[in-house]
Amino acid sequence: ALGEPLSIVRPFATLEKRQVMELGRGVPWQYSFSCIAPVQGEHCGACNKCAERQAAFAAIGTPDPTCYARAPLA
């Protein structure tokens, strides 16, 4: 449909989540969204994606700026 070859680039495919977070220090993560069960537009704080997000911040020793609808699982 494109009429041109398509290539998919995955620059972080070989990196662990901790490594990606290290590269992203200073990124305004509070504006990103990864929850699969949001509550009134906020991260739920209870799903597996919220748990992964919390673990990623903990892995690099940075406070999690995310607003959760309920207390983080940690």
Secondary structure, DSSP 8 states (H G I E B T S, - for coil): --SS------TTTTS-HHHHHHHTTTS-GGG----SS-BTTBB-SSSHHHHHHHHHHHHTT------BSS----
